[in-house]
């Protein structure tokens, strides 16, 4: 699946030269013709859960604008990020640029029918309350890709998808997706109305999807959008201690960042860094290049608040890994620790 060849020695030449000569590759998600840039931008960390969230909206907006300049068209948010503030931030950033981009947002983890606290609700009433709020905050007439953020065990997926199909017919959304859905759920949803994309964690150290999820989405013609493709920042090689993170940072309670797991996972990143050194690249770029090499139907959404990291990420689609380098990365040990402190469906 990987393209073999030689990599340019300066992967950040676009950033260094100040010229936007890089041509971002595009793929089509699903069967409804939704075209997106091969690398998107996850906007969550600009407003929620990570260190520095919500502290520099102007810088975040500048990063979004720079992403568009570099050919990124795929922007990911959710009503729960903040809550609400990330959608508003993205809507502000995209003012006057709406037709150039694809907006993905998510519903289903806020109880709009109740007290608006966190909870799972895939009912028709909750979906309609959610979508109207998102449309208002994003300042748009339609959402390109509308995900159910987590599955609601109390509402049959067929009912949820039936409502989403109505929203498509009404023009409020262009397509729908699921996030962290099981293979059987995907099949049931797809039988009601074609799923455009599945969003699930996938990276060098989160490869569970390879066993069942990826085969199913490829069989059904569903696009795949990996979130946390840089291991929540760990695969960039910049995190060596929890002291680098704010107390409110989600990762301070994440098993993969704690105790012996932290030390074991640092050793994994050191091996990624060794491949990067051979290429004159950054470890995060190698991690993204490996992910892109797993198939032409994959559109990762690495998140960042800062322009220089964005530019590094975007340049990853020019990085070509050799057969030997891919084999080295494929053989890396599994990350130590669970993805979450508990596997509650409300984990984001």
BELSUL-V361082 format. One record per helix or strand. SS is the DSSP state (2 for helix, 1 for strand). FROM is the first residue (numbers start at 1). TO is the last residue. If there is no record, write none. Layout:
ss,from,to
SS,FROM,TO
SS,FROM,TO
This chain:
ss,from,to
2,13,17
1,26,29
1,34,37
1,41,42
2,44,46
2,57,69
1,74,76
2,85,93
2,98,100
1,102,107
1,110,110
1,118,118
2,124,138
1,143,143
1,145,148
2,157,170
1,173,173
1,176,179
2,183,192
1,197,201
1,203,203
1,206,206
2,208,210
2,213,220
1,223,227
2,234,236
2,242,244
2,250,253
2,255,257
2,259,279
2,283,292
1,298,298
1,303,303
2,307,318
2,323,330
